[in-house]
Amino acid sequence: MKVLYTNTASSVDALITDVESSLDSSARKIVGVDVEYDKLNGSYFSPKKAAVIQLCVGTDVLVYHICHADERSEKLYEFLYGWRYTFAGFCVAEDRTVLSRSKYYIHNLKDIQAIWRDPDSTKKRLQGLKDLAAAIIDPIYLEMKDGFGRKEHRMWANPPPLPPKHLEYAARDAYATYEVYRRLDVFERGFLSLFKHFEKKRGRDW
């Protein structure tokens, strides 16, 4: 992965310009998105706010320490707000609400948790990102959140820079989100293609 960690709007703008160029030449315009919060529990008078925003396209990952941003990125606002791209997240309802408190809005946002679950899993509860990533990408992803608990999650709003452990966690989350959705999209289009191009069974070509 190529990871850009920043709290400067100019760096965010430059990366988004590059990403848009890549997406505009791609048939599938998919962006993985994730949000980390400034606190574990919010209240009416002190609601949760966005501490870090992660975006992923291919192997390019942005980790934007937005709660310590030097200024607002209008480029990011326009990028998230439009319908040109498909944004994929995981359990996105709260992310959408938290982002809106920073005046950023994502319209075309897909929730992976509402799209697919591992049919071989015996878990009855809703499955987490690590469960789906382990089933679709590699079983090693079952360990992706190991050693990262409540103590670490309380640190997202700390002054920059983020500790290496947090940077790795944020980048891996964004990449896993992107890659799970990208593969699900390929699978879905592959199944549809079979029906569109149905042929009679025939013998092997050899």
VMD Tcl script that draws the C-alpha trace (Angstrom):
set ca {
  {0.00 0.00 0.00}
  {1.01 3.59 -0.63}
  {-0.22 5.57 2.38}
  {-0.45 9.34 2.68}
  {-0.96 10.56 6.24}
  {-1.66 14.28 6.51}
  {-3.60 17.03 8.23}
  {-3.06 19.62 5.48}
  {-5.82 20.42 2.99}
  {-3.35 21.05 0.17}
  {-2.00 17.49 0.43}
  {-5.54 16.10 0.46}
  {-6.44 18.18 -2.61}
  {-3.37 16.95 -4.51}
  {-4.08 13.30 -3.74}
  {-7.74 13.60 -4.71}
  {-6.74 15.17 -8.03}
  {-4.52 12.15 -8.74}
  {-7.21 9.71 -7.58}
  {-9.86 11.34 -9.75}
  {-7.63 10.96 -12.78}
  {-7.22 7.27 -12.01}
  {-10.94 6.75 -11.35}
  {-12.05 8.60 -14.47}
  {-10.05 6.18 -16.61}
  {-11.49 3.18 -14.77}
  {-14.68 1.35 -15.65}
  {-15.50 0.75 -11.98}
  {-15.21 3.94 -9.94}
  {-14.95 2.49 -6.44}
  {-13.61 4.27 -3.36}
  {-13.25 2.63 0.03}
  {-14.09 4.94 2.93}
  {-13.84 4.73 6.70}
  {-14.11 7.18 9.60}
  {-12.55 7.11 13.06}
  {-14.19 9.12 15.83}
  {-12.85 11.58 18.38}
  {-14.48 9.72 21.27}
  {-15.94 6.31 22.03}
  {-19.25 7.60 23.40}
  {-21.03 10.78 22.45}
  {-23.93 12.63 23.99}
  {-26.51 15.17 22.91}
  {-24.35 18.02 24.16}
  {-21.04 16.46 23.09}
  {-21.64 14.27 20.02}
  {-19.00 12.22 18.29}
  {-17.06 13.99 15.56}
  {-14.73 12.80 12.83}
  {-11.12 12.49 13.95}
  {-9.72 10.65 10.93}
  {-11.08 10.01 7.45}
  {-9.61 7.21 5.36}
  {-10.04 6.82 1.61}
  {-8.70 4.00 -0.54}
  {-8.51 3.54 -4.31}
  {-6.52 0.54 -5.43}
  {-3.44 0.49 -3.23}
  {-3.46 4.26 -2.62}
  {-4.68 5.17 0.87}
  {-5.34 8.58 2.38}
  {-5.34 8.89 6.18}
  {-6.57 12.42 6.84}
  {-6.31 13.65 10.43}
  {-9.27 15.93 9.91}
  {-9.79 17.00 13.52}
  {-6.38 18.69 13.29}
  {-6.73 19.95 9.71}
  {-5.05 23.27 8.93}
  {-8.08 24.33 6.86}
  {-11.18 22.90 5.23}
  {-10.71 20.94 2.00}
  {-13.40 21.96 -0.48}
  {-11.91 19.44 -2.90}
  {-12.72 16.66 -0.45}
  {-16.24 18.03 -0.01}
  {-16.88 17.97 -3.77}
  {-15.30 14.53 -4.13}
  {-17.52 12.96 -1.47}
  {-20.69 14.87 -2.35}
  {-21.12 13.92 -6.01}
  {-22.48 10.83 -7.74}
  {-19.53 10.12 -10.06}
  {-18.03 7.53 -7.75}
  {-19.27 4.61 -5.67}
  {-18.15 4.88 -2.06}
  {-18.04 1.66 -0.06}
  {-18.01 1.54 3.71}
  {-18.85 -0.83 6.52}
  {-21.72 -0.20 8.94}
  {-21.99 3.28 7.48}
  {-24.98 4.86 9.25}
  {-22.95 6.39 12.09}
  {-20.07 7.32 9.77}
  {-22.48 9.31 7.64}
  {-23.87 11.13 10.68}
  {-20.44 11.87 12.15}
  {-19.14 13.19 8.83}
  {-22.13 15.49 8.51}
  {-21.09 17.22 11.74}
  {-17.93 18.26 9.89}
  {-20.10 19.41 6.96}
  {-19.00 16.56 4.69}
  {-21.67 14.45 3.01}
  {-21.45 11.21 1.03}
  {-24.43 10.50 -1.22}
  {-23.49 7.39 -3.16}
  {-22.43 5.30 -0.17}
  {-22.84 1.52 -0.11}
  {-22.88 -0.46 3.13}
  {-20.99 -3.74 2.71}
  {-22.58 -5.11 5.88}
  {-26.00 -4.80 4.22}
  {-24.82 -6.43 0.98}
  {-23.08 -9.68 1.95}
  {-22.23 -11.99 4.81}
  {-20.05 -15.08 4.98}
  {-22.45 -18.00 4.40}
  {-20.06 -20.45 6.04}
  {-19.77 -18.50 9.28}
  {-21.58 -19.88 12.32}
  {-21.86 -16.42 13.86}
  {-25.48 -15.31 14.19}
  {-24.64 -11.71 14.98}
  {-23.75 -9.20 12.31}
  {-20.32 -9.96 10.95}
  {-17.49 -7.46 11.19}
  {-15.15 -6.24 8.49}
  {-12.46 -8.68 9.59}
  {-14.86 -11.61 9.11}
  {-15.75 -10.61 5.56}
  {-12.18 -9.70 4.63}
  {-11.00 -13.09 5.95}
  {-13.61 -14.89 3.85}
  {-13.06 -12.90 0.65}
  {-9.41 -11.77 0.69}
  {-7.33 -13.91 3.06}
  {-7.86 -15.62 6.45}
  {-5.02 -13.51 7.89}
  {-7.51 -10.63 8.08}
  {-9.13 -12.31 11.09}
  {-6.17 -10.86 13.01}
  {-6.41 -7.35 11.55}
  {-7.86 -5.80 14.71}
  {-5.90 -7.83 17.26}
  {-4.24 -5.71 19.93}
  {-6.27 -2.62 19.08}
  {-8.84 -1.99 21.78}
  {-10.75 0.78 23.52}
  {-7.58 2.40 24.81}
  {-6.24 2.81 21.27}
  {-9.60 4.02 19.92}
  {-9.58 6.85 22.47}
  {-6.42 8.24 20.87}
  {-7.63 9.18 17.36}
  {-8.11 12.84 18.29}
  {-4.70 13.17 19.97}
  {-2.36 15.76 18.42}
  {-0.50 14.57 15.31}
  {1.29 12.57 14.24}
  {-0.68 9.37 14.70}
  {1.34 6.53 16.26}
  {2.55 3.93 13.72}
  {0.12 1.40 15.19}
  {-2.83 3.70 14.48}
  {-1.61 4.56 11.02}
  {-1.30 0.88 10.14}
  {-4.77 0.15 11.55}
  {-6.38 3.03 9.65}
  {-4.72 2.14 6.34}
  {-5.51 -1.56 6.65}
  {-9.17 -0.83 7.46}
  {-9.53 1.39 4.41}
  {-7.80 -1.07 2.10}
  {-9.82 -4.06 3.36}
  {-13.05 -2.09 2.88}
  {-12.10 -1.17 -0.68}
  {-10.89 -4.63 -1.64}
  {-13.88 -6.50 -0.18}
  {-16.33 -4.31 -2.08}
  {-14.26 -4.45 -5.29}
  {-14.25 -8.25 -5.22}
  {-17.95 -8.45 -4.42}
  {-18.58 -6.17 -7.40}
  {-16.52 -8.47 -9.65}
  {-18.38 -11.55 -8.38}
  {-21.78 -9.95 -8.93}
  {-20.96 -8.82 -12.46}
  {-19.51 -12.24 -13.22}
  {-22.72 -14.00 -12.21}
  {-24.82 -11.56 -14.24}
  {-22.56 -12.08 -17.22}
  {-23.24 -15.83 -17.11}
  {-26.95 -15.20 -17.52}
  {-26.47 -12.63 -20.26}
  {-24.21 -14.88 -22.28}
  {-25.82 -18.22 -21.58}
  {-24.74 -20.98 -23.95}
  {-25.61 -24.62 -24.26}
  {-23.27 -26.90 -22.46}
  {-20.57 -28.19 -24.69}
  {-17.65 -30.54 -24.37}
  {-14.17 -29.48 -23.52}
  {-12.11 -27.84 -26.20}
  {-9.33 -30.36 -25.75}
}
mol new
graphics top color blue
foreach p $ca { graphics top sphere $p radius 0.5 }
foreach p [lrange $ca 0 end-1] q [lrange $ca 1 end] { graphics top cylinder $p $q radius 0.2 }
display resetview
